[in-house]
Amino acid sequence: MASELKVDMKNAIKTLLSKGISHRQAASLLMIDRKTVARYAGLLKAQNGPEEPTGSESENGQQVPPTFPVRRVPVINIKS
């Protein structure tokens, strides 16, 4: 049986999707499977509806960016 994502990862998915990031891009940034992002996006949409605010605002009304692991990808130069 698959384990459930932690709350901070769910919040990161919710925040990224609310900013217009695609499921594939969110999955890449969070280093999880895109099907997992799609599943949680569907659950969020069913629970809250598409126009729900994220609630991740600071005291002065500014959006607070989510904290999630950063994917480091090495650059490989291929010479012909």
KOLGU-4560 file (N, C-alpha, C; in nm, 3 decimals, padded with zeros to 5 digits):
<recs>
<n_xx: 00.084 n_yy: -00.118 n_zz: 00.000 ca_xx: 00.000 ca_yy: 00.000 ca_zz: 00.000 c_xx: 00.089 c_yy: 00.124 c_zz: 00.000 mol: A seq: 1 type: MET>
<n_xx: 00.054 n_yy: 00.220 n_zz: -00.081 ca_xx: 00.134 ca_yy: 00.343 ca_zz: -00.093 c_xx: 00.115 c_yy: 00.430 c_zz: 00.031 mol: A seq: 2 type: ALA>
<n_xx: 00.221 n_yy: 00.501 n_zz: 00.066 ca_xx: 00.212 ca_yy: 00.591 ca_zz: 00.181 c_xx: 00.155 c_yy: 00.726 c_zz: 00.137 mol: A seq: 3 type: SER>
<n_xx: 00.103 n_yy: 00.798 n_zz: 00.232 ca_xx: 00.041 ca_yy: 00.928 ca_zz: 00.204 c_xx: 00.148 c_yy: 01.037 c_zz: 00.212 mol: A seq: 4 type: GLU>
<n_xx: 00.133 n_yy: 01.140 n_zz: 00.129 ca_xx: 00.227 ca_yy: 01.252 ca_zz: 00.130 c_xx: 00.214 c_yy: 01.331 c_zz: 00.258 mol: A seq: 5 type: LEU>
<n_xx: 00.325 n_yy: 01.393 n_zz: 00.298 ca_xx: 00.323 ca_yy: 01.479 ca_zz: 00.415 c_xx: 00.249 c_yy: 01.608 c_zz: 00.383 mol: A seq: 6 type: LYS>
<n_xx: 00.204 n_yy: 01.674 n_zz: 00.486 ca_xx: 00.122 ca_yy: 01.794 ca_zz: 00.471 c_xx: 00.197 c_yy: 01.903 c_zz: 00.395 mol: A seq: 7 type: VAL>
<n_xx: 00.327 n_yy: 01.921 n_zz: 00.422 ca_xx: 00.400 ca_yy: 02.026 ca_zz: 00.352 c_xx: 00.411 c_yy: 01.998 c_zz: 00.202 mol: A seq: 8 type: ASP>
<n_xx: 00.419 n_yy: 01.871 n_zz: 00.163 ca_xx: 00.424 ca_yy: 01.836 ca_zz: 00.021 c_xx: 00.287 c_yy: 01.861 c_zz: -00.043 mol: A seq: 9 type: MET>
<n_xx: 00.180 n_yy: 01.828 n_zz: 00.028 ca_xx: 00.045 ca_yy: 01.857 ca_zz: -00.023 c_xx: 00.025 c_yy: 02.007 c_zz: -00.042 mol: A seq: 10 type: LYS>
<n_xx: 00.073 n_yy: 02.086 n_zz: 00.055 ca_xx: 00.061 ca_yy: 02.230 ca_zz: 00.045 c_xx: 00.144 c_yy: 02.284 c_zz: -00.071 mol: A seq: 11 type: ASN>
<n_xx: 00.262 n_yy: 02.225 n_zz: -00.093 ca_xx: 00.346 ca_yy: 02.268 ca_zz: -00.206 c_xx: 00.276 c_yy: 02.240 c_zz: -00.338 mol: A seq: 12 type: ALA>
<n_xx: 00.213 n_yy: 02.123 n_zz: -00.351 ca_xx: 00.139 ca_yy: 02.089 ca_zz: -00.472 c_xx: 00.027 c_yy: 02.190 c_zz: -00.493 mol: A seq: 13 type: ILE>
<n_xx: -00.048 n_yy: 02.217 n_zz: -00.387 ca_xx: -00.160 ca_yy: 02.311 ca_zz: -00.395 c_xx: -00.114 c_yy: 02.450 c_zz: -00.436 mol: A seq: 14 type: LYS>
<n_xx: -00.004 n_yy: 02.497 n_zz: -00.379 ca_xx: 00.048 ca_yy: 02.629 ca_zz: -00.410 c_xx: 00.097 c_yy: 02.637 c_zz: -00.553 mol: A seq: 15 type: THR>
<n_xx: 00.174 n_yy: 02.538 n_zz: -00.597 ca_xx: 00.226 ca_yy: 02.539 ca_zz: -00.734 c_xx: 00.113 c_yy: 02.537 c_zz: -00.836 mol: A seq: 16 type: LEU>
<n_xx: 00.015 n_yy: 02.452 n_zz: -00.813 ca_xx: -00.096 ca_yy: 02.443 ca_zz: -00.908 c_xx: -00.179 c_yy: 02.572 c_zz: -00.909 mol: A seq: 17 type: LEU>
<n_xx: -00.192 n_yy: 02.636 n_zz: -00.794 ca_xx: -00.267 ca_yy: 02.761 ca_zz: -00.789 c_xx: -00.194 c_yy: 02.874 c_zz: -00.864 mol: A seq: 18 type: SER>
<n_xx: -00.063 n_yy: 02.860 n_zz: -00.879 ca_xx: 00.016 ca_yy: 02.959 ca_zz: -00.953 c_xx: 00.022 c_yy: 02.928 c_zz: -01.102 mol: A seq: 19 type: LYS>
<n_xx: -00.047 n_yy: 02.822 n_zz: -01.145 ca_xx: -00.054 ca_yy: 02.790 ca_zz: -01.287 c_xx: 00.054 c_yy: 02.695 c_zz: -01.336 mol: A seq: 20 type: GLY>
<n_xx: 00.129 n_yy: 02.635 n_zz: -01.245 ca_xx: 00.232 ca_yy: 02.539 ca_zz: -01.283 c_xx: 00.164 c_yy: 02.410 c_zz: -01.326 mol: A seq: 21 type: ILE>
<n_xx: 00.212 n_yy: 02.346 n_zz: -01.432 ca_xx: 00.152 ca_yy: 02.222 ca_zz: -01.481 c_xx: 00.182 c_yy: 02.107 c_zz: -01.384 mol: A seq: 22 type: SER>
<n_xx: 00.105 n_yy: 02.001 n_zz: -01.395 ca_xx: 00.126 ca_yy: 01.883 ca_zz: -01.311 c_xx: 00.266 c_yy: 01.827 c_zz: -01.334 mol: A seq: 23 type: HIS>
<n_xx: 00.308 n_yy: 01.822 n_zz: -01.460 ca_xx: 00.439 ca_yy: 01.767 ca_zz: -01.494 c_xx: 00.552 c_yy: 01.852 c_zz: -01.433 mol: A seq: 24 type: ARG>
<n_xx: 00.539 n_yy: 01.985 n_zz: -01.443 ca_xx: 00.641 ca_yy: 02.074 ca_zz: -01.386 c_xx: 00.644 c_yy: 02.065 c_zz: -01.234 mol: A seq: 25 type: GLN>
<n_xx: 00.528 n_yy: 02.059 n_zz: -01.172 ca_xx: 00.520 ca_yy: 02.046 ca_zz: -01.026 c_xx: 00.585 c_yy: 01.916 c_zz: -00.981 mol: A seq: 26 type: ALA>
<n_xx: 00.557 n_yy: 01.808 n_zz: -01.052 ca_xx: 00.615 ca_yy: 01.679 ca_zz: -01.018 c_xx: 00.766 c_yy: 01.683 c_zz: -01.029 mol: A seq: 27 type: ALA>
<n_xx: 00.816 n_yy: 01.748 n_zz: -01.132 ca_xx: 00.961 ca_yy: 01.760 ca_zz: -01.151 c_xx: 01.024 c_yy: 01.842 c_zz: -01.039 mol: A seq: 28 type: SER>
<n_xx: 00.964 n_yy: 01.954 n_zz: -01.003 ca_xx: 01.016 ca_yy: 02.039 ca_zz: -00.897 c_xx: 01.016 c_yy: 01.968 c_zz: -00.762 mol: A seq: 29 type: LEU>
<n_xx: 00.911 n_yy: 01.893 n_zz: -00.735 ca_xx: 00.896 ca_yy: 01.827 ca_zz: -00.605 c_xx: 00.958 c_yy: 01.688 c_zz: -00.600 mol: A seq: 30 type: LEU>
<n_xx: 01.007 n_yy: 01.642 n_zz: -00.715 ca_xx: 01.069 ca_yy: 01.510 ca_zz: -00.727 c_xx: 00.973 c_yy: 01.398 c_zz: -00.685 mol: A seq: 31 type: MET>
<n_xx: 00.850 n_yy: 01.406 n_zz: -00.735 ca_xx: 00.751 ca_yy: 01.301 ca_zz: -00.714 c_xx: 00.690 c_yy: 01.266 c_zz: -00.849 mol: A seq: 32 type: ILE>
<n_xx: 00.616 n_yy: 01.157 n_zz: -00.855 ca_xx: 00.555 ca_yy: 01.113 ca_zz: -00.980 c_xx: 00.442 c_yy: 01.208 c_zz: -01.022 mol: A seq: 33 type: ASP>
<n_xx: 00.429 n_yy: 01.232 n_zz: -01.153 ca_xx: 00.326 ca_yy: 01.325 ca_zz: -01.201 c_xx: 00.186 c_yy: 01.271 c_zz: -01.175 mol: A seq: 34 type: ARG>
<n_xx: 00.172 n_yy: 01.139 n_zz: -01.168 ca_xx: 00.040 ca_yy: 01.082 ca_zz: -01.137 c_xx: 00.000 c_yy: 01.113 c_zz: -00.992 mol: A seq: 35 type: LYS>
<n_xx: 00.100 n_yy: 01.122 n_zz: -00.904 ca_xx: 00.073 ca_yy: 01.159 ca_zz: -00.765 c_xx: 00.023 c_yy: 01.303 c_zz: -00.760 mol: A seq: 36 type: THR>
<n_xx: 00.086 n_yy: 01.392 n_zz: -00.837 ca_xx: 00.041 ca_yy: 01.532 ca_zz: -00.843 c_xx: -00.102 c_yy: 01.537 c_zz: -00.895 mol: A seq: 37 type: VAL>
<n_xx: -00.129 n_yy: 01.462 n_zz: -01.001 ca_xx: -00.264 ca_yy: 01.462 ca_zz: -01.059 c_xx: -00.366 c_yy: 01.410 c_zz: -00.959 mol: A seq: 38 type: ALA>
<n_xx: -00.330 n_yy: 01.306 n_zz: -00.883 ca_xx: -00.423 ca_yy: 01.250 ca_zz: -00.784 c_xx: -00.456 c_yy: 01.352 c_zz: -00.676 mol: A seq: 39 type: ARG>
<n_xx: -00.353 n_yy: 01.420 n_zz: -00.622 ca_xx: -00.378 ca_yy: 01.519 ca_zz: -00.518 c_xx: -00.447 c_yy: 01.643 c_zz: -00.574 mol: A seq: 40 type: TYR>
<n_xx: -00.419 n_yy: 01.679 n_zz: -00.698 ca_xx: -00.490 ca_yy: 01.791 ca_zz: -00.761 c_xx: -00.638 c_yy: 01.760 c_zz: -00.771 mol: A seq: 41 type: ALA>
<n_xx: -00.672 n_yy: 01.637 n_zz: -00.809 ca_xx: -00.812 ca_yy: 01.595 ca_zz: -00.816 c_xx: -00.878 c_yy: 01.597 c_zz: -00.680 mol: A seq: 42 type: GLY>
<n_xx: -00.806 n_yy: 01.551 n_zz: -00.577 ca_xx: -00.861 ca_yy: 01.553 ca_zz: -00.441 c_xx: -00.884 c_yy: 01.696 c_zz: -00.393 mol: A seq: 43 type: LEU>
<n_xx: -00.789 n_yy: 01.784 n_zz: -00.421 ca_xx: -00.804 ca_yy: 01.924 ca_zz: -00.380 c_xx: -00.922 c_yy: 01.989 c_zz: -00.449 mol: A seq: 44 type: LEU>
<n_xx: -00.936 n_yy: 01.961 n_zz: -00.578 ca_xx: -01.046 ca_yy: 02.019 ca_zz: -00.654 c_xx: -01.181 c_yy: 01.970 c_zz: -00.602 mol: A seq: 45 type: LYS>
<n_xx: -01.187 n_yy: 01.842 n_zz: -00.567 ca_xx: -01.311 ca_yy: 01.785 ca_zz: -00.514 c_xx: -01.345 c_yy: 01.841 c_zz: -00.376 mol: A seq: 46 type: ALA>
<n_xx: -01.243 n_yy: 01.863 n_zz: -00.294 ca_xx: -01.265 ca_yy: 01.912 ca_zz: -00.157 c_xx: -01.298 c_yy: 02.061 c_zz: -00.154 mol: A seq: 47 type: GLN>
<n_xx: -01.219 n_yy: 02.141 n_zz: -00.227 ca_xx: -01.226 ca_yy: 02.286 ca_zz: -00.211 c_xx: -01.286 c_yy: 02.360 c_zz: -00.329 mol: A seq: 48 type: ASN>
<n_xx: -01.296 n_yy: 02.298 n_zz: -00.442 ca_xx: -01.338 ca_yy: 02.370 ca_zz: -00.561 c_xx: -01.218 c_yy: 02.441 c_zz: -00.621 mol: A seq: 49 type: GLY>
<n_xx: -01.225 n_yy: 02.482 n_zz: -00.746 ca_xx: -01.109 ca_yy: 02.539 ca_zz: -00.814 c_xx: -01.073 c_yy: 02.681 c_zz: -00.771 mol: A seq: 50 type: PRO>
<n_xx: -01.163 n_yy: 02.757 n_zz: -00.710 ca_xx: -01.137 ca_yy: 02.897 ca_zz: -00.679 c_xx: -01.105 c_yy: 02.922 c_zz: -00.533 mol: A seq: 51 type: GLU>
<n_xx: -01.070 n_yy: 02.820 n_zz: -00.455 ca_xx: -01.038 ca_yy: 02.836 ca_zz: -00.314 c_xx: -00.902 c_yy: 02.904 c_zz: -00.298 mol: A seq: 52 type: GLU>
<n_xx: -00.889 n_yy: 03.001 n_zz: -00.208 ca_xx: -00.757 ca_yy: 03.058 ca_zz: -00.179 c_xx: -00.672 c_yy: 02.957 c_zz: -00.102 mol: A seq: 53 type: PRO>
<n_xx: -00.540 n_yy: 02.968 n_zz: -00.114 ca_xx: -00.451 ca_yy: 02.871 ca_zz: -00.052 c_xx: -00.434 c_yy: 02.894 c_zz: 00.097 mol: A seq: 54 type: THR>
<n_xx: -00.453 n_yy: 03.018 n_zz: 00.144 ca_xx: -00.436 ca_yy: 03.046 ca_zz: 00.286 c_xx: -00.291 c_yy: 03.061 c_zz: 00.325 mol: A seq: 55 type: GLY>
<n_xx: -00.201 n_yy: 03.068 n_zz: 00.229 ca_xx: -00.059 ca_yy: 03.082 ca_zz: 00.259 c_xx: -00.014 c_yy: 03.226 c_zz: 00.243 mol: A seq: 56 type: SER>
<n_xx: -00.080 n_yy: 03.315 n_zz: 00.316 ca_xx: -00.045 ca_yy: 03.456 ca_zz: 00.310 c_xx: 00.015 c_yy: 03.500 c_zz: 00.442 mol: A seq: 57 type: GLU>
<n_xx: 00.110 n_yy: 03.593 n_zz: 00.435 ca_xx: 00.172 ca_yy: 03.646 ca_zz: 00.555 c_xx: 00.080 c_yy: 03.752 c_zz: 00.616 mol: A seq: 58 type: SER>
<n_xx: 00.125 n_yy: 03.814 n_zz: 00.723 ca_xx: 00.043 ca_yy: 03.913 ca_zz: 00.792 c_xx: 00.009 c_yy: 04.034 c_zz: 00.704 mol: A seq: 59 type: GLU>
<n_xx: 00.100 n_yy: 04.072 n_zz: 00.614 ca_xx: 00.076 ca_yy: 04.190 ca_zz: 00.530 c_xx: 00.008 c_yy: 04.155 c_zz: 00.398 mol: A seq: 60 type: ASN>
<n_xx: -00.040 n_yy: 04.033 n_zz: 00.382 ca_xx: -00.114 ca_yy: 03.994 ca_zz: 00.263 c_xx: -00.029 c_yy: 03.941 c_zz: 00.149 mol: A seq: 61 type: GLY>
<n_xx: 00.102 n_yy: 03.935 n_zz: 00.165 ca_xx: 00.191 ca_yy: 03.885 ca_zz: 00.061 c_xx: 00.188 c_yy: 03.731 c_zz: 00.058 mol: A seq: 62 type: GLN>
<n_xx: 00.197 n_yy: 03.674 n_zz: -00.063 ca_xx: 00.203 ca_yy: 03.529 ca_zz: -00.076 c_xx: 00.337 c_yy: 03.478 c_zz: -00.021 mol: A seq: 63 type: GLN>
<n_xx: 00.333 n_yy: 03.370 n_zz: 00.054 ca_xx: 00.452 ca_yy: 03.307 ca_zz: 00.108 c_xx: 00.485 c_yy: 03.188 c_zz: 00.019 mol: A seq: 64 type: VAL>
<n_xx: 00.607 n_yy: 03.183 n_zz: -00.038 ca_xx: 00.639 ca_yy: 03.071 ca_zz: -00.126 c_xx: 00.650 c_yy: 02.940 c_zz: -00.047 mol: A seq: 65 type: PRO>
<n_xx: 00.615 n_yy: 02.828 n_zz: -00.110 ca_xx: 00.625 ca_yy: 02.700 ca_zz: -00.041 c_xx: 00.770 c_yy: 02.658 c_zz: -00.024 mol: A seq: 66 type: PRO>
<n_xx: 00.795 n_yy: 02.575 n_zz: 00.075 ca_xx: 00.929 ca_yy: 02.519 ca_zz: 00.091 c_xx: 00.924 c_yy: 02.375 c_zz: 00.046 mol: A seq: 67 type: THR>
<n_xx: 01.011 n_yy: 02.340 n_zz: -00.045 ca_xx: 01.017 ca_yy: 02.204 ca_zz: -00.096 c_xx: 01.157 c_yy: 02.179 c_zz: -00.147 mol: A seq: 68 type: PHE>
<n_xx: 01.196 n_yy: 02.052 n_zz: -00.162 ca_xx: 01.331 ca_yy: 02.023 ca_zz: -00.207 c_xx: 01.355 c_yy: 02.074 c_zz: -00.349 mol: A seq: 69 type: PRO>
<n_xx: 01.476 n_yy: 02.122 n_zz: -00.372 ca_xx: 01.513 ca_yy: 02.173 ca_zz: -00.503 c_xx: 01.585 c_yy: 02.063 c_zz: -00.579 mol: A seq: 70 type: VAL>
<n_xx: 01.543 n_yy: 02.042 n_zz: -00.700 ca_xx: 01.603 ca_yy: 01.938 ca_zz: -00.782 c_xx: 01.725 c_yy: 01.996 c_zz: -00.854 mol: A seq: 71 type: ARG>
<n_xx: 01.839 n_yy: 01.935 n_zz: -00.834 ca_xx: 01.963 ca_yy: 01.977 ca_zz: -00.900 c_xx: 01.991 c_yy: 01.881 c_zz: -01.015 mol: A seq: 72 type: ARG>
<n_xx: 02.000 n_yy: 01.935 n_zz: -01.134 ca_xx: 02.024 ca_yy: 01.853 ca_zz: -01.252 c_xx: 02.158 c_yy: 01.893 c_zz: -01.313 mol: A seq: 73 type: VAL>
<n_xx: 02.251 n_yy: 01.798 n_zz: -01.327 ca_xx: 02.380 ca_yy: 01.834 ca_zz: -01.385 c_xx: 02.365 c_yy: 01.866 c_zz: -01.535 mol: A seq: 74 type: PRO>
<n_xx: 02.447 n_yy: 01.960 n_zz: -01.580 ca_xx: 02.448 ca_yy: 01.997 ca_zz: -01.721 c_xx: 02.557 c_yy: 01.917 c_zz: -01.790 mol: A seq: 75 type: VAL>
<n_xx: 02.522 n_yy: 01.849 n_zz: -01.897 ca_xx: 02.616 ca_yy: 01.765 ca_zz: -01.971 c_xx: 02.632 c_yy: 01.824 c_zz: -02.110 mol: A seq: 76 type: ILE>
<n_xx: 02.754 n_yy: 01.858 n_zz: -02.144 ca_xx: 02.784 ca_yy: 01.907 ca_zz: -02.277 c_xx: 02.830 c_yy: 01.791 c_zz: -02.365 mol: A seq: 77 type: ASN>
<n_xx: 02.761 n_yy: 01.768 n_zz: -02.473 ca_xx: 02.797 ca_yy: 01.660 ca_zz: -02.564 c_xx: 02.853 c_yy: 01.724 c_zz: -02.690 mol: A seq: 78 type: ILE>
<n_xx: 02.978 n_yy: 01.691 n_zz: -02.719 ca_xx: 03.043 ca_yy: 01.744 ca_zz: -02.839 c_xx: 03.044 c_yy: 01.638 c_zz: -02.947 mol: A seq: 79 type: LYS>
<n_xx: 03.015 n_yy: 01.680 n_zz: -03.069 ca_xx: 03.012 ca_yy: 01.588 ca_zz: -03.182 c_xx: 03.150 c_yy: 01.562 c_zz: -03.236 mol: A seq: 80 type: SER>
</recs>
